[in-house]
Structures are given as C-alpha cells and as structure tokens.
Amino acid sequence: MALTFHARAREQRLAAGVWAGLAAATRPMGALLTPALAWELWREWRGGRPVRGRDVIAVLLPVAGLGAYMAYLWAAFGDPLVFWKAHVVGWHVQLQWTEATYWRETLETLIRPTRMRGYTDLLQLIRVLLPVVFVALTVQVFRRLGAVPGIYTALAVAVAVGFAPESVGREFLAAVPAFAALGLVGPRGMLGETLRLCSLGLLIVFVFTFVTGHFVG
C-alpha cells in the first residue's frame, strides 16, 4: 500500500495501480484503494484532463487483485468468500452497529477510567483510545498528504471501527497513510528520532515474536 501512494506521488499511475492490485490480493482492505484512486481520476476529468485507458485500468486493478484472490479461494476451497467466513467465525468480524455492549463499555471507560489491574485492562484502554487517535490522524492525512490517501485512510478506519471494534489495533495496520502522518506531526529533533528508534525496536521484537509462533495481542 505504501508503494501505491509512493508511485502515485511520482505520477506513475499504472505502477500505482499494480501495487494497489497486489495489496488487495494479499489483504482485502487493499480494495479500498479503488474509490480513492477513482476520486482522483474523476476530479481530473472534471478539470478537463482527458481520461486515458491505462488510468482507468489502474483504478480497477485493486478490485481485480481482490477478485484474483477470491478466484484462488474458489479453486482451492470451493468458496470465494472463505476468507470472510473465517474472519466471522474466528474473529467475530461483522457489522457492529447492533453491538451496543462494546460502545457502552467504551463510553464507560472514557467517563469513569479505572486503575490498570492487568494486561486485559490495558488492552481495553488501548482499544478505546486507538479509534480516537486514528480519526485524528485521518484528519492530518487529508491536511498533509492529500485527498487520495485521506479517502483511503478514512475508509480503512471506518471499516475497522464498524466491523471489528474488538480488534481495531490489528485492523488499523492497514491504514498506512496514518502512520506517515504521525511521522510528520510527531516531535522533532532528538526526541523525535528517539521515539522513532524505539518504535522500530518494538516492531522488530513483535515481528520476531510473531514469526516464531507467538501471537502478539
């Protein structure tokens, strides 16, 4: 996904579409790049720029990437939606508008914060705070990086909060522009570099923990 926005910033539209297609083929959230790229193409068309065929292809490649992944699942397991069903069964990923319990717990945590008595309480607090942080970062993405990364980030955050509020930390990883915006608005100088090095160190530790078979929740 990061390569998609990098190629787009260099006005390499087809390359951006290819990277977006690969992103969608490896993570369904990548399909959200299509409306973001389509908005840019529509804006340029409204501005009088002629629409080229390869630009349209680039916009559709994320959908094609997701379609290719679903075709593989159909051939391998007989069900193109098995990835979604696995999420529903294993992670309880579904539209959460009727799940009032989570939102009530979130409101209670914000109004009446409690002492941290263990790791579970810490995870609950993080689960409450992360949506607020990422909504604020989405605003910064629009302001500092532009509408296309902003549209994608807003959609990714909305999907994470609406469908998987119990595991938003994992879902927010797909909101790549938000992390770029965080780097732009973060502290400068020695403090900023120290925080970034600490973040890199934690990333290395968590990646090593994950690849050795230990789940980091």
ROTOR-937120 format. One line per field, with one value per atom (N, C-alpha, C): chain; atom name; x, y, z. Coordinates in steps of 0.1 Angstrom, whole numbers, plus 5000, padded with zeros to 4 digits. Example, Ala and Ser with C-alpha at 12.3 -4.5 7.8 and 13.67 -1.06 7.14 Angstrom:
<atoms>
kette	(A/A/A/A/A/A)
atom	(N/CA/C/N/CA/C)
X	(5132/5123/5132/5128/5137/5129)
Y	(4943/4955/4967/4978/4989/5000)
Z	(5078/5078/5078/5071/5071/5079)
</atoms>
This chain:
<atoms>
kette	(A/A/A/A/A/A/A/A/A/A/A/A/A/A/A/A/A/A/A/A/A/A/A/A/A/A/A/A/A/A/A/A/A/A/A/A/A/A/A/A/A/A/A/A/A/A/A/A/A/A/A/A/A/A/A/A/A/A/A/A/A/A/A/A/A/A/A/A/A/A/A/A/A/A/A/A/A/A/A/A/A/A/A/A/A/A/A/A/A/A/A/A/A/A/A/A/A/A/A/A/A/A/A/A/A/A/A/A/A/A/A/A/A/A/A/A/A/A/A/A/A/A/A/A/A/A/A/A/A/A/A/A/A/A/A/A/A/A/A/A/A/A/A/A/A/A/A/A/A/A/A/A/A/A/A/A/A/A/A/A/A/A/A/A/A/A/A/A/A/A/A/A/A/A/A/A/A/A/A/A/A/A/A/A/A/A/A/A/A/A/A/A/A/A/A/A/A/A/A/A/A/A/A/A/A/A/A/A/A/A/A/A/A/A/A/A/A/A/A/A/A/A/A/A/A/A/A/A/A/A/A/A/A/A/A/A/A/A/A/A/A/A/A/A/A/A/A/A/A/A/A/A/A/A/A/A/A/A/A/A/A/A/A/A/A/A/A/A/A/A/A/A/A/A/A/A/A/A/A/A/A/A/A/A/A/A/A/A/A/A/A/A/A/A/A/A/A/A/A/A/A/A/A/A/A/A/A/A/A/A/A/A/A/A/A/A/A/A/A/A/A/A/A/A/A/A/A/A/A/A/A/A/A/A/A/A/A/A/A/A/A/A/A/A/A/A/A/A/A/A/A/A/A/A/A/A/A/A/A/A/A/A/A/A/A/A/A/A/A/A/A/A/A/A/A/A/A/A/A/A/A/A/A/A/A/A/A/A/A/A/A/A/A/A/A/A/A/A/A/A/A/A/A/A/A/A/A/A/A/A/A/A/A/A/A/A/A/A/A/A/A/A/A/A/A/A/A/A/A/A/A/A/A/A/A/A/A/A/A/A/A/A/A/A/A/A/A/A/A/A/A/A/A/A/A/A/A/A/A/A/A/A/A/A/A/A/A/A/A/A/A/A/A/A/A/A/A/A/A/A/A/A/A/A/A/A/A/A/A/A/A/A/A/A/A/A/A/A/A/A/A/A/A/A/A/A/A/A/A/A/A/A/A/A/A/A/A/A/A/A/A/A/A/A/A/A/A/A/A/A/A/A/A/A/A/A/A/A/A/A/A/A/A/A/A/A/A/A/A/A/A/A/A/A/A/A/A/A/A/A/A/A/A/A/A/A/A/A/A/A/A/A/A/A/A/A/A/A/A/A/A/A/A/A/A/A/A/A/A/A/A/A/A/A/A/A/A/A/A/A/A/A/A/A/A/A/A/A/A/A/A/A/A/A/A/A/A/A/A/A/A/A/A/A/A/A/A/A/A/A/A/A/A/A/A/A/A/A/A/A/A/A/A/A/A/A/A/A/A/A/A)
atom	(N/CA/C/N/CA/C/N/CA/C/N/CA/C/N/CA/C/N/CA/C/N/CA/C/N/CA/C/N/CA/C/N/CA/C/N/CA/C/N/CA/C/N/CA/C/N/CA/C/N/CA/C/N/CA/C/N/CA/C/N/CA/C/N/CA/C/N/CA/C/N/CA/C/N/CA/C/N/CA/C/N/CA/C/N/CA/C/N/CA/C/N/CA/C/N/CA/C/N/CA/C/N/CA/C/N/CA/C/N/CA/C/N/CA/C/N/CA/C/N/CA/C/N/CA/C/N/CA/C/N/CA/C/N/CA/C/N/CA/C/N/CA/C/N/CA/C/N/CA/C/N/CA/C/N/CA/C/N/CA/C/N/CA/C/N/CA/C/N/CA/C/N/CA/C/N/CA/C/N/CA/C/N/CA/C/N/CA/C/N/CA/C/N/CA/C/N/CA/C/N/CA/C/N/CA/C/N/CA/C/N/CA/C/N/CA/C/N/CA/C/N/CA/C/N/CA/C/N/CA/C/N/CA/C/N/CA/C/N/CA/C/N/CA/C/N/CA/C/N/CA/C/N/CA/C/N/CA/C/N/CA/C/N/CA/C/N/CA/C/N/CA/C/N/CA/C/N/CA/C/N/CA/C/N/CA/C/N/CA/C/N/CA/C/N/CA/C/N/CA/C/N/CA/C/N/CA/C/N/CA/C/N/CA/C/N/CA/C/N/CA/C/N/CA/C/N/CA/C/N/CA/C/N/CA/C/N/CA/C/N/CA/C/N/CA/C/N/CA/C/N/CA/C/N/CA/C/N/CA/C/N/CA/C/N/CA/C/N/CA/C/N/CA/C/N/CA/C/N/CA/C/N/CA/C/N/CA/C/N/CA/C/N/CA/C/N/CA/C/N/CA/C/N/CA/C/N/CA/C/N/CA/C/N/CA/C/N/CA/C/N/CA/C/N/CA/C/N/CA/C/N/CA/C/N/CA/C/N/CA/C/N/CA/C/N/CA/C/N/CA/C/N/CA/C/N/CA/C/N/CA/C/N/CA/C/N/CA/C/N/CA/C/N/CA/C/N/CA/C/N/CA/C/N/CA/C/N/CA/C/N/CA/C/N/CA/C/N/CA/C/N/CA/C/N/CA/C/N/CA/C/N/CA/C/N/CA/C/N/CA/C/N/CA/C/N/CA/C/N/CA/C/N/CA/C/N/CA/C/N/CA/C/N/CA/C/N/CA/C/N/CA/C/N/CA/C/N/CA/C/N/CA/C/N/CA/C/N/CA/C/N/CA/C/N/CA/C/N/CA/C/N/CA/C/N/CA/C/N/CA/C/N/CA/C/N/CA/C/N/CA/C/N/CA/C/N/CA/C/N/CA/C/N/CA/C/N/CA/C/N/CA/C/N/CA/C/N/CA/C/N/CA/C/N/CA/C/N/CA/C/N/CA/C/N/CA/C/N/CA/C/N/CA/C/N/CA/C/N/CA/C/N/CA/C/N/CA/C/N/CA/C/N/CA/C/N/CA/C/N/CA/C/N/CA/C/N/CA/C/N/CA/C/N/CA/C/N/CA/C/N/CA/C/N/CA/C/N/CA/C/N/CA/C/N/CA/C/N/CA/C/N/CA/C/N/CA/C/N/CA/C/N/CA/C/N/CA/C/N/CA/C/N/CA/C/N/CA/C/N/CA/C/N/CA/C/N/CA/C)
X	(5008/5000/5009/5019/5028/5034/5038/5043/5033/5020/5009/5009/5010/5010/5023/5034/5047/5047/5042/5041/5031/5020/5010/5016/5024/5030/5040/5046/5055/5048/5034/5025/5028/5031/5032/5019/5009/4995/4994/5000/4998/5006/5018/5025/5018/5012/5004/4992/4986/4975/4980/4992/4998/5000/5007/5009/4996/4986/4973/4967/4968/4963/4969/4982/4990/4986/4983/4979/4966/4956/4943/4943/4953/4954/4959/4967/4972/4965/4957/4949/4936/4924/4912/4910/4916/4914/4920/4929/4935/4925/4914/4904/4898/4900/4895/4904/4915/4922/4915/4906/4899/4890/4882/4874/4883/4895/4904/4910/4915/4921/4910/4898/4887/4884/4884/4881/4890/4903/4913/4911/4908/4906/4893/4883/4871/4874/4881/4884/4892/4902/4909/4901/4891/4882/4873/4869/4861/4869/4882/4891/4894/4890/4893/4903/4910/4920/4914/4918/4913/4916/4907/4909/4915/4926/4933/4929/4930/4926/4934/4947/4956/4953/4948/4944/4932/4922/4910/4914/4924/4928/4935/4943/4950/4940/4929/4919/4912/4910/4903/4912/4925/4934/4932/4930/4927/4915/4905/4893/4897/4905/4910/4919/4927/4935/4927/4917/4908/4901/4896/4890/4899/4911/4921/4923/4923/4924/4912/4900/4888/4887/4892/4892/4901/4912/4921/4914/4907/4900/4889/4882/4872/4878/4889/4896/4901/4907/4913/4903/4893/4884/4869/4866/4853/4844/4850/4842/4850/4846/4854/4853/4844/4842/4847/4856/4860/4868/4875/4883/4874/4863/4853/4847/4843/4837/4846/4859/4869/4870/4870/4870/4858/4846/4834/4835/4839/4840/4851/4863/4874/4876/4872/4875/4862/4850/4837/4837/4842/4842/4829/4821/4808/4804/4794/4790/4784/4790/4788/4778/4770/4761/4751/4748/4738/4745/4759/4766/4768/4757/4757/4767/4770/4778/4792/4798/4811/4811/4802/4801/4798/4789/4786/4799/4806/4819/4829/4829/4838/4835/4822/4818/4821/4818/4821/4836/4844/4858/4863/4857/4861/4856/4844/4838/4843/4845/4849/4861/4873/4885/4889/4893/4897/4912/4916/4930/4934/4946/4951/4955/4947/4949/4956/4958/4964/4965/4970/4972/4958/4948/4935/4929/4931/4926/4934/4947/4955/4950/4947/4942/4928/4920/4907/4909/4918/4921/4926/4935/4941/4930/4921/4910/4901/4899/4891/4898/4911/4918/4922/4925/4930/4921/4908/4899/4899/4900/4901/4914/4925/4938/4938/4932/4932/4923/4912/4903/4911/4918/4926/4937/4943/4953/4948/4935/4929/4927/4924/4923/4937/4947/4961/4965/4960/4963/4957/4945/4938/4946/4950/4957/4971/4978/4993/4996/4988/4991/4982/4970/4961/4948/4940/4926/4927/4935/4936/4940/4951/4955/4944/4938/4928/4916/4911/4899/4902/4913/4916/4917/4924/4925/4912/4903/4890/4882/4883/4875/4881/4894/4900/4897/4897/4894/4879/4870/4856/4853/4860/4858/4862/4874/4879/4870/4865/4857/4843/4838/4824/4823/4834/4833/4841/4851/4860/4864/4855/4859/4867/4865/4872/4887/4891/4905/4909/4906/4909/4924/4932/4946/4952/4947/4952/4947/4934/4929/4935/4938/4944/4957/4964/4977/4976/4964/4962/4961/4959/4958/4972/4979/4993/4995/4987/4990/4989/4981/4980/4994/5002/5015/5024/5023/5031/5027/5014/5010/5015/5016/5021/5035/5043/5057/5059/5049/5050/5046/5037/5032/5039/5047/5054/5065/5070/5081/5093/5100/5112/5125/5136/5149/5152/5160/5165/5153/5143/5132/5124/5122/5115/5123/5136/5144/5145/5145/5145/5132/5121/5108/5107/5112/5111/5120/5132/5141/5135/5128/5121/5110/5103/5092/5097/5109/5115/5119/5125/5129/5117/5106/5094/5089/5089/5085/5093/5106/5115/5111/5109/5106/5093/5083/5069/5070/5077/5078/5085/5096/5102/5093/5086/5076/5066/5061/5050/5055/5067/5072/5077/5079/5083/5071/5059/5047/5040/5044/5038/5029/5016/5007/5009/5010/5011/4997/4990/4977/4976)
Y	(4988/5000/5013/5012/5024/5026/5016/5017/5023/5020/5026/5041/5047/5061/5067/5060/5065/5066/5056/5057/5068/5069/5079/5093/5096/5108/5112/5102/5104/5104/5104/5104/5091/5080/5068/5060/5064/5059/5043/5038/5024/5016/5021/5014/5014/5026/5027/5017/5015/5005/4991/4988/4975/4972/4981/4979/4978/4986/4985/4972/4966/4953/4942/4943/4934/4935/4947/4950/4943/4945/4939/4924/4918/4904/4898/4905/4900/4904/4915/4919/4926/4920/4926/4941/4946/4960/4969/4963/4970/4974/4967/4971/4985/4990/5004/5014/5010/5019/5023/5015/5018/5031/5033/5045/5057/5056/5067/5071/5061/5064/5069/5063/5067/5082/5086/5100/5110/5106/5115/5115/5104/5103/5112/5111/5118/5133/5137/5151/5157/5149/5154/5154/5145/5145/5157/5161/5173/5186/5185/5196/5197/5188/5189/5180/5173/5164/5151/5147/5135/5123/5113/5101/5091/5086/5075/5061/5052/5039/5032/5035/5029/5035/5047/5053/5046/5043/5035/5021/5015/5002/5002/5013/5014/5015/5022/5023/5010/5002/4989/4978/4979/4969/4964/4973/4967/4958/4961/4952/4939/4940/4928/4919/4926/4919/4911/4917/4910/4899/4902/4891/4879/4882/4871/4862/4869/4862/4853/4859/4851/4840/4842/4831/4819/4823/4813/4805/4812/4805/4796/4801/4792/4779/4781/4769/4760/4766/4758/4752/4760/4756/4755/4759/4758/4769/4780/4791/4804/4813/4825/4835/4832/4841/4834/4824/4817/4826/4836/4845/4853/4857/4865/4856/4844/4835/4831/4829/4827/4838/4850/4862/4862/4859/4860/4849/4837/4827/4829/4832/4832/4845/4856/4870/4877/4871/4878/4891/4891/4903/4904/4914/4917/4931/4936/4949/4951/4960/4961/4971/4976/4987/4983/4970/4965/4960/4961/4956/4967/4970/4981/4979/4967/4964/4970/4969/4974/4990/4996/5011/5016/5008/5012/5010/4999/4998/5009/5013/5023/5036/5040/5052/5052/5040/5039/5041/5035/5036/5051/5058/5072/5081/5078/5086/5083/5070/5066/5057/5062/5054/5047/5034/5026/5024/5019/5016/5004/5004/4992/4981/4970/4959/4947/4949/4938/4941/4931/4933/4934/4928/4929/4943/4949/4963/4972/4970/4978/4977/4964/4962/4969/4969/4976/4991/4997/5011/5014/5006/5008/5007/4998/4996/5008/5014/5026/5038/5040/5052/5051/5040/5039/5045/5042/5048/5064/5069/5084/5089/5082/5086/5085/5074/5073/5082/5086/5096/5109/5113/5125/5124/5112/5111/5111/5107/5108/5122/5131/5145/5150/5146/5150/5145/5133/5127/5136/5140/5149/5162/5167/5181/5180/5170/5169/5161/5151/5141/5142/5148/5150/5141/5143/5137/5122/5117/5103/5095/5097/5090/5092/5104/5107/5098/5097/5089/5075/5069/5055/5053/5063/5061/5062/5071/5073/5060/5054/5041/5030/5029/5018/5020/5032/5034/5031/5035/5032/5017/5010/4995/4989/4993/4987/4989/5002/5005/4999/4999/4994/4979/4972/4957/4950/4955/4948/4957/4962/4971/4964/4951/4943/4941/4943/4941/4952/4965/4976/4978/4974/4976/4968/4956/4948/4954/4958/4963/4977/4985/4998/4997/4986/4984/4987/4985/4987/5002/5010/5025/5031/5027/5031/5046/5054/5069/5075/5069/5074/5074/5064/5063/5073/5075/5086/5100/5102/5115/5116/5105/5105/5109/5104/5108/5123/5129/5143/5152/5148/5156/5153/5143/5139/5149/5147/5156/5156/5167/5169/5167/5168/5167/5154/5155/5143/5134/5141/5134/5126/5132/5125/5113/5115/5104/5092/5096/5086/5078/5085/5078/5069/5073/5065/5053/5054/5043/5033/5038/5029/5021/5029/5022/5011/5014/5004/4992/4995/4983/4975/4981/4973/4965/4972/4965/4952/4953/4942/4931/4935/4925/4918/4926/4920/4911/4915/4907/4894/4894/4882/4873/4879/4871/4865/4872/4866/4855/4857/4847/4834/4835/4823/4816/4821/4813/4819/4830/4836/4848/4847/4858/4870/4881/4894/4901/4901/4907/4920)
Z	(5000/5000/5000/5008/5008/4994/4987/4973/4964/4966/4958/4959/4971/4973/4969/4970/4965/4950/4943/4928/4924/4931/4927/4929/4940/4942/4931/4924/4913/4900/4901/4889/4880/4886/4879/4881/4874/4877/4875/4864/4862/4873/4876/4887/4900/4903/4915/4915/4903/4902/4904/4899/4900/4915/4922/4936/4944/4940/4947/4944/4932/4929/4938/4939/4947/4962/4966/4980/4983/4973/4975/4974/4966/4965/4978/4986/4998/5010/5010/5021/5015/5018/5011/5014/5025/5027/5016/5008/4997/4986/4986/4976/4978/4991/4994/4986/4980/4972/4959/4955/4942/4943/4954/4954/4956/4963/4965/4952/4944/4931/4921/4922/4913/4916/4928/4931/4924/4925/4918/4903/4897/4883/4879/4887/4885/4886/4896/4898/4886/4881/4869/4857/4855/4844/4845/4857/4858/4855/4858/4855/4840/4832/4818/4812/4821/4816/4810/4798/4792/4800/4800/4808/4798/4802/4794/4798/4789/4792/4803/4803/4814/4827/4828/4841/4846/4838/4842/4847/4839/4843/4857/4859/4872/4883/4881/4892/4895/4884/4886/4891/4891/4894/4909/4919/4932/4933/4926/4925/4918/4908/4901/4910/4918/4928/4938/4943/4952/4945/4933/4925/4923/4920/4918/4930/4942/4954/4957/4954/4956/4946/4934/4924/4929/4935/4941/4952/4961/4971/4966/4955/4949/4944/4937/4931/4942/4953/4963/4974/4977/4988/4984/4971/4967/4972/4977/4983/4981/4973/4971/4983/4992/5004/5017/5015/5027/5037/5031/5039/5049/5043/5051/5062/5058/5068/5079/5075/5086/5096/5090/5099/5108/5103/5111/5122/5119/5128/5139/5133/5142/5150/5143/5149/5151/5148/5150/5143/5131/5123/5115/5119/5112/5116/5108/5111/5125/5133/5147/5152/5142/5147/5157/5158/5168/5180/5180/5192/5202/5210/5219/5231/5234/5245/5244/5232/5230/5232/5226/5227/5241/5248/5262/5270/5268/5276/5273/5260/5256/5262/5263/5269/5284/5290/5305/5308/5299/5301/5300/5291/5289/5300/5305/5316/5329/5332/5345/5343/5341/5339/5352/5351/5362/5362/5374/5375/5367/5361/5354/5363/5363/5372/5364/5351/5344/5329/5322/5308/5301/5305/5299/5300/5311/5313/5304/5302/5293/5279/5274/5261/5259/5269/5268/5267/5274/5273/5259/5254/5240/5230/5231/5222/5222/5233/5234/5228/5230/5226/5211/5206/5192/5182/5182/5172/5173/5185/5186/5180/5183/5177/5162/5156/5142/5135/5141/5135/5134/5145/5144/5134/5133/5122/5108/5107/5093/5089/5098/5095/5091/5098/5094/5080/5077/5064/5053/5055/5045/5044/5055/5055/5049/5052/5049/5037/5034/5023/5012/5014/5003/5004/4994/4994/4992/4983/4979/4991/4997/5010/5021/5021/5031/5029/5017/5014/5018/5014/5017/5032/5039/5054/5061/5056/5062/5061/5049/5046/5055/5055/5063/5078/5083/5097/5100/5091/5092/5092/5083/5082/5095/5100/5112/5124/5126/5137/5135/5123/5121/5121/5117/5115/5126/5131/5141/5152/5160/5171/5182/5183/5193/5190/5177/5173/5164/5167/5159/5157/5167/5166/5155/5152/5141/5128/5128/5115/5111/5121/5118/5111/5112/5105/5090/5084/5070/5067/5076/5074/5073/5063/5062/5062/5055/5055/5069/5078/5091/5098/5096/5102/5096/5083/5077/5082/5084/5090/5105/5112/5126/5126/5116/5115/5112/5104/5101/5113/5121/5131/5145/5145/5157/5161/5173/5178/5169/5169/5160/5169/5162/5168/5175/5185/5192/5198/5204/5209/5199/5187/5176/5171/5169/5165/5175/5188/5198/5198/5197/5196/5184/5173/5161/5162/5168/5170/5180/5190/5200/5193/5184/5176/5167/5161/5152/5160/5172/5180/5184/5188/5192/5180/5168/5156/5153/5155/5153/5163/5176/5186/5183/5179/5176/5164/5154/5142/5145/5153/5157/5165/5174/5182/5174/5164/5155/5147/5140/5131/5138/5151/5159/5165/5161/5166/5178/5183/5195/5190/5194/5190/5199/5192/5200/5199/5210/5210/5217)
</atoms>
